[in-house]
């Protein structure tokens, strides 16, 4: 396998900049997932690495070779698309071996590679079937097998599971993880599904408006988001945000006056002596699972860095875990979402108390950049 590297990679269509100075390293044998909202440039980046799009400026290296001017067939990559793109008149064997046949490989070598890919993907019993006789998951495995037989240096996946139903997506995700461990392959994978990203990735790359917002291990991004965008994008439900300003700042504490009338005091030492001053516009971030939600509106007895009271607007019951949407202050801001156990006796209209521990607080400046925590929980 091989390392993939881009330096100052840009892609424009006329005056529209799609990729802006992309510096990315995909280590040899790693599984890197590109995530971001629709239109952020993740599929364009993948297609540019593959050679299906021509970069405007910048450098692309695969296995130490500069490949900007090489056609896709000479880049030692194999790509799996969202669409299976199988030939309906060919059986599984024919579909998997067609590329090799077209490239002039001898029949015995084609058969060897097809049989090996079929063994890896558990497709031996399906080799004589046509695509119409296969399930969605089986068709996707055939598409992956077609990539495997090429024995590429790098696998590129463009939302390969989006056409599958929820249960099949989970099963195929597990198979992809096993496949990566078996092949020790270098994989670049595009998805809009952050569960896929968190499950599969060695490294997640979060993109927005053609730029990389943050790249790192899944739990690093989860516990230490670099900015508001990453904090809001990674995690489901999304992180809660309480915008406001610093009303008071001392060596011991910070007092946040929120935009909807709340006044919160948090320990200063969470962020060391970072440049946080009275009058600064900030946003406090809290993940739903880090909020402790209890019945009753008296927050005085709550433990933690913050203690609040509110009214339940909605409860999403998902079995043993649920999510309570809680209105705070004057009710003008977005409700806080807190995780509750299925047995918690809460209902719409009830008053409740909310608290959160110091280690789970996040603070962002006016530009949306995170203040680094000195006592943060270590990323797993």
C-alpha positions as CSV (number, residue, x, y, z in Angstrom):
1,X,0.0,0.0,0.0
2,X,1.1,3.7,-0.1
3,X,0.8,7.0,1.6
4,X,-1.3,9.7,0.0
5,X,-0.3,13.4,0.4
6,X,-1.7,16.6,-0.9
7,X,0.0,20.0,-0.6
8,X,-1.8,23.3,-1.1
9,X,-4.3,21.5,-3.3
10,X,-6.9,23.8,-5.0
11,X,-9.8,23.1,-7.4
12,X,-11.8,25.8,-9.0
13,X,-14.6,25.9,-11.6
14,X,-14.3,29.4,-13.1
15,X,-14.5,31.8,-10.1
16,X,-16.0,29.1,-7.8
17,X,-13.4,27.8,-5.5
18,X,-14.3,24.2,-4.5
19,X,-11.1,23.2,-2.7
20,X,-8.9,25.7,-0.9
21,X,-5.3,24.9,0.1
22,X,-5.9,21.3,1.1
23,X,-2.9,19.9,3.1
24,X,-3.6,16.3,3.9
25,X,-1.6,13.2,4.7
26,X,-3.2,9.7,4.6
27,X,-0.6,7.4,6.2
28,X,0.3,4.1,4.6
29,X,-2.3,1.5,5.7
30,X,-4.6,4.0,7.4
31,X,-8.4,4.4,7.1
32,X,-9.1,8.1,6.6
33,X,-12.7,9.3,6.4
34,X,-13.7,12.7,4.9
35,X,-16.9,14.1,6.4
36,X,-18.7,17.4,6.1
37,X,-22.0,18.9,4.9
38,X,-23.2,18.6,1.3
39,X,-21.2,20.8,-1.0
40,X,-18.1,21.0,1.3
41,X,-15.8,19.5,-1.3
42,X,-15.2,16.0,0.1
43,X,-16.2,14.1,-3.0
44,X,-14.3,16.6,-5.2
45,X,-11.2,16.0,-3.1
46,X,-11.6,12.2,-3.5
47,X,-12.2,12.5,-7.3
48,X,-9.2,14.8,-7.6
49,X,-7.0,12.3,-5.8
50,X,-8.3,9.7,-8.2
51,X,-7.6,11.8,-11.3
52,X,-11.3,12.1,-12.3
53,X,-11.0,15.8,-11.7
54,X,-7.9,17.9,-12.6
55,X,-6.5,20.0,-9.8
56,X,-6.1,23.7,-10.4
57,X,-3.0,24.1,-8.3
58,X,-1.1,22.2,-5.7
59,X,0.5,18.7,-5.5
60,X,-0.9,15.2,-5.2
61,X,1.5,12.3,-4.3
62,X,0.7,8.6,-4.0
63,X,3.4,6.3,-2.8
64,X,5.9,9.2,-3.1
65,X,5.1,9.7,-6.8
66,X,3.7,13.0,-8.0
67,X,0.5,12.0,-9.9
68,X,-1.1,15.3,-10.9
69,X,-0.5,14.7,-14.6
70,X,-1.1,10.9,-14.6
71,X,-4.5,9.5,-15.8
72,X,-6.5,7.5,-13.2
73,X,-5.4,4.1,-14.6
74,X,-1.7,5.0,-13.8
75,X,-2.3,6.2,-10.3
76,X,-2.5,2.7,-8.7
77,X,-5.9,3.5,-7.1
78,X,-9.3,1.7,-7.2
79,X,-12.5,3.6,-6.6
80,X,-15.9,2.3,-5.3
81,X,-18.8,4.6,-6.0
82,X,-22.2,5.2,-4.4
83,X,-23.7,3.5,-7.4
84,X,-22.8,-0.2,-7.8
85,X,-22.4,0.3,-11.6
86,X,-22.5,-3.5,-12.3
87,X,-23.0,-4.8,-15.8
88,X,-26.5,-6.4,-15.7
89,X,-25.7,-9.0,-18.4
90,X,-22.5,-10.3,-16.7
91,X,-22.4,-12.6,-13.7
92,X,-20.4,-11.8,-10.5
93,X,-17.3,-13.4,-11.9
94,X,-17.5,-11.4,-15.1
95,X,-18.1,-8.1,-13.3
96,X,-15.2,-8.6,-10.9
97,X,-12.8,-9.6,-13.6
98,X,-13.9,-7.3,-16.5
99,X,-11.3,-4.5,-15.7
100,X,-8.5,-7.0,-15.7
101,X,-9.7,-8.6,-18.9
102,X,-9.9,-5.1,-20.5
103,X,-6.3,-4.4,-19.3
104,X,-5.1,-7.6,-21.0
105,X,-4.4,-9.8,-18.0
106,X,-4.1,-13.6,-18.7
107,X,-7.2,-15.7,-17.9
108,X,-5.5,-17.7,-15.2
109,X,-4.4,-14.5,-13.4
110,X,-7.8,-13.0,-13.6
111,X,-9.4,-16.2,-12.2
112,X,-6.9,-16.3,-9.4
113,X,-7.6,-12.7,-8.3
114,X,-11.3,-13.1,-8.6
115,X,-11.3,-16.2,-6.5
116,X,-9.2,-14.6,-3.9
117,X,-11.4,-11.5,-3.7
118,X,-14.5,-13.7,-3.6
119,X,-13.0,-15.6,-0.7
120,X,-12.2,-12.4,1.2
121,X,-15.7,-11.0,0.6
122,X,-17.5,-14.4,1.0
123,X,-18.9,-14.3,-2.5
124,X,-17.7,-17.8,-3.7
125,X,-21.3,-19.1,-3.9
126,X,-22.4,-16.1,-5.9
127,X,-19.9,-16.0,-8.7
128,X,-22.3,-17.4,-11.3
129,X,-25.2,-15.1,-10.4
130,X,-26.3,-12.0,-12.3
131,X,-26.7,-8.7,-10.4
132,X,-30.5,-8.9,-10.5
133,X,-30.3,-12.0,-8.3
134,X,-28.3,-10.2,-5.6
135,X,-29.3,-8.2,-2.6
136,X,-28.1,-4.6,-2.2
137,X,-25.4,-5.6,0.2
138,X,-24.2,-8.4,-2.1
139,X,-24.0,-6.0,-5.0
140,X,-21.9,-3.6,-3.0
141,X,-19.6,-6.4,-2.1
142,X,-19.2,-7.2,-5.7
143,X,-18.3,-3.6,-6.4
144,X,-15.7,-3.7,-3.7
145,X,-14.4,-7.0,-5.1
146,X,-14.0,-5.4,-8.5
147,X,-11.7,-2.9,-6.7
148,X,-9.8,-5.6,-4.8
149,X,-8.9,-7.6,-7.8
150,X,-6.9,-4.7,-9.2
151,X,-4.6,-4.9,-6.2
152,X,-4.3,-1.1,-6.0
153,X,-2.0,0.9,-3.7
154,X,-5.0,3.0,-2.5
155,X,-8.8,2.4,-2.2
156,X,-11.1,5.3,-2.6
157,X,-14.7,5.0,-1.4
158,X,-17.4,7.6,-2.3
159,X,-20.4,7.1,0.0
160,X,-20.5,3.4,-0.8
161,X,-23.2,2.5,1.8
162,X,-25.7,5.3,1.2
163,X,-28.0,3.2,-1.0
164,X,-28.4,0.5,1.7
165,X,-31.1,0.3,4.3
166,X,-30.1,0.9,8.0
167,X,-29.6,-2.7,9.1
168,X,-27.6,-3.6,6.0
169,X,-25.5,-0.5,6.3
170,X,-24.5,-1.6,9.8
171,X,-23.5,-5.1,8.6
172,X,-21.6,-3.8,5.6
173,X,-19.8,-1.3,7.8
174,X,-18.6,-4.1,10.0
175,X,-17.4,-6.0,6.9
176,X,-15.5,-3.0,5.7
177,X,-13.7,-2.6,9.0
178,X,-12.7,-6.3,8.9
179,X,-11.6,-5.9,5.3
180,X,-9.3,-3.0,6.2
181,X,-7.7,-5.1,9.0
182,X,-7.3,-8.0,6.6
183,X,-5.8,-6.1,3.7
184,X,-4.0,-3.5,5.7
185,X,-5.1,-1.2,2.9
186,X,-4.7,2.6,2.6
187,X,-8.3,3.8,2.4
188,X,-9.8,7.2,1.8
189,X,-13.5,7.1,2.4
190,X,-16.2,9.8,1.9
191,X,-19.4,9.8,3.9
192,X,-22.0,12.1,5.3
193,X,-22.8,9.7,8.1
194,X,-20.7,10.5,11.1
195,X,-21.5,7.1,12.7
196,X,-19.7,5.5,9.8
197,X,-16.9,8.0,10.3
198,X,-16.5,7.4,14.0
199,X,-16.8,3.6,13.6
200,X,-14.4,3.1,10.7
201,X,-11.8,5.8,10.8
202,X,-8.3,5.9,12.1
203,X,-8.4,9.6,11.3
204,X,-11.4,11.8,10.5
205,X,-11.0,14.9,8.3
206,X,-13.8,17.4,8.8
207,X,-14.4,19.7,5.8
208,X,-16.4,22.9,5.4
209,X,-16.6,25.2,2.4
210,X,-13.7,23.6,0.7
211,X,-11.3,23.7,3.6
212,X,-10.2,21.3,6.3
213,X,-11.5,22.4,9.7
214,X,-9.8,19.7,11.7
215,X,-8.2,16.3,11.2
216,X,-7.5,13.8,14.0
217,X,-8.5,10.6,15.7
218,X,-12.3,10.2,16.1
219,X,-12.3,10.7,19.9
220,X,-9.8,13.6,19.7
221,X,-12.3,15.5,17.5
222,X,-15.1,14.5,19.8
223,X,-13.5,15.6,23.1
224,X,-11.3,18.4,21.7
225,X,-13.1,20.1,18.8
226,X,-10.9,22.9,17.3
227,X,-13.9,25.2,16.7
228,X,-17.6,25.6,16.8
229,X,-18.2,24.0,13.4
230,X,-16.4,20.7,14.4
231,X,-18.1,20.8,17.8
232,X,-21.5,21.1,16.2
233,X,-20.9,18.6,13.4
234,X,-19.3,15.7,15.3
235,X,-21.7,14.1,17.8
236,X,-25.4,13.1,17.6
237,X,-27.4,14.8,18.9
238,X,-25.2,17.9,18.3
239,X,-23.4,19.8,21.0
240,X,-25.5,22.4,22.9
241,X,-24.3,26.0,22.5
242,X,-25.0,28.9,24.9
243,X,-23.8,32.2,23.3
244,X,-23.1,35.2,25.4
245,X,-20.4,37.4,26.8
246,X,-18.0,37.3,29.8
247,X,-19.6,39.6,32.4
248,X,-16.8,39.1,35.0
249,X,-13.3,37.5,34.8
250,X,-11.0,36.8,37.7
251,X,-8.2,34.4,38.4
252,X,-10.7,32.0,39.9
253,X,-13.8,32.2,37.8
254,X,-15.6,33.4,34.7
255,X,-19.2,34.7,34.7
256,X,-21.0,34.2,31.5
257,X,-24.1,36.3,30.8
258,X,-25.9,34.5,28.0
259,X,-27.9,36.1,25.3
260,X,-31.2,34.7,26.7
261,X,-30.8,36.0,30.3
262,X,-28.8,33.2,32.0
263,X,-25.9,34.0,34.3
264,X,-23.4,31.1,34.7
265,X,-20.2,30.9,36.8
266,X,-17.5,28.5,35.7
267,X,-14.0,27.8,37.2
268,X,-11.3,29.7,35.3
269,X,-8.7,26.9,35.8
270,X,-10.4,24.7,33.2
271,X,-8.8,26.9,30.5
272,X,-5.7,27.9,32.6
273,X,-4.9,31.6,32.1
274,X,-6.0,31.8,28.5
275,X,-6.8,35.3,27.2
276,X,-10.4,35.4,28.3
277,X,-11.4,38.9,29.5
278,X,-14.6,40.7,30.7
279,X,-16.6,41.8,27.7
280,X,-15.5,39.1,25.4
281,X,-18.1,37.4,23.2
282,X,-18.0,33.6,23.8
283,X,-20.0,30.5,23.3
284,X,-20.3,27.7,26.0
285,X,-20.6,24.2,24.6
286,X,-22.2,21.2,26.4
287,X,-22.8,17.7,24.9
288,X,-26.2,16.2,25.7
289,X,-24.7,13.0,27.3
290,X,-22.7,15.2,29.7
291,X,-25.7,17.0,31.1
292,X,-27.3,15.5,34.3
293,X,-31.0,16.0,34.1
294,X,-33.1,15.4,37.2
295,X,-36.7,16.2,38.1
296,X,-37.6,19.3,40.0
297,X,-36.7,22.9,39.3
298,X,-34.5,23.6,42.3
299,X,-30.9,23.5,41.0
300,X,-29.4,24.7,44.2
301,X,-28.5,21.2,45.3
302,X,-27.0,20.2,42.0
303,X,-23.3,19.4,41.8
304,X,-21.0,20.4,38.9
305,X,-19.6,23.5,37.2
306,X,-23.0,24.7,36.2
307,X,-26.5,24.3,37.7
308,X,-29.6,25.4,35.8
309,X,-33.4,25.0,35.9
310,X,-35.7,24.7,32.9
311,X,-38.9,23.4,31.4
312,X,-39.2,20.3,29.3
313,X,-40.5,21.1,25.8
314,X,-40.1,17.6,24.2
315,X,-38.8,14.2,25.1
316,X,-37.5,11.8,22.4
317,X,-37.9,8.3,23.8
318,X,-35.5,5.9,22.2
319,X,-35.7,3.0,24.6
320,X,-33.3,2.9,27.5
321,X,-31.9,6.3,26.4
322,X,-33.9,9.4,25.6
323,X,-33.3,13.1,24.9
324,X,-35.1,15.9,26.7
325,X,-35.4,19.3,25.0
326,X,-35.3,21.8,27.8
327,X,-36.2,25.5,27.6
328,X,-34.1,27.8,29.8
329,X,-34.1,31.5,30.9
330,X,-36.6,33.6,28.9
331,X,-37.1,30.8,26.4
332,X,-35.7,32.9,23.5
333,X,-32.7,30.7,22.8
334,X,-32.4,27.2,21.4
335,X,-33.4,24.5,23.9
336,X,-30.7,22.5,25.6
337,X,-30.8,18.8,24.7
338,X,-29.9,16.5,27.6
339,X,-29.6,12.7,27.7
340,X,-32.0,10.9,30.1
341,X,-32.5,7.3,31.0
342,X,-35.7,5.7,29.8
343,X,-37.0,5.3,33.4
344,X,-36.5,9.0,34.2
345,X,-40.0,10.3,35.2
346,X,-40.0,13.4,33.0
347,X,-42.9,14.7,30.8
348,X,-43.6,17.7,28.6
349,X,-44.2,20.8,30.8
350,X,-42.3,19.4,33.8
351,X,-39.6,21.5,35.5
352,X,-36.2,20.0,35.8
353,X,-32.6,20.7,36.9
354,X,-29.5,20.4,34.8
355,X,-25.9,20.3,35.8
356,X,-22.6,19.5,34.1
357,X,-19.1,18.7,35.3
358,X,-16.1,21.0,34.7
359,X,-14.2,18.5,32.5
360,X,-17.1,18.4,30.0
361,X,-17.4,22.2,29.4
362,X,-16.2,23.7,26.1
363,X,-15.6,27.4,25.5
364,X,-15.2,29.2,22.1
365,X,-14.2,32.7,21.3
366,X,-16.0,35.2,19.1
367,X,-14.3,33.7,16.0
368,X,-15.5,30.3,16.9
369,X,-12.1,28.9,17.9
370,X,-11.9,26.7,21.0
371,X,-10.0,27.7,24.1
372,X,-7.8,24.8,25.0
373,X,-8.6,23.0,28.2
374,X,-5.7,22.1,30.5
375,X,-7.6,19.5,32.6
376,X,-9.6,18.0,29.7
377,X,-10.5,14.3,29.7
378,X,-7.9,12.5,27.6
379,X,-9.1,11.4,24.2
380,X,-9.5,7.7,23.9
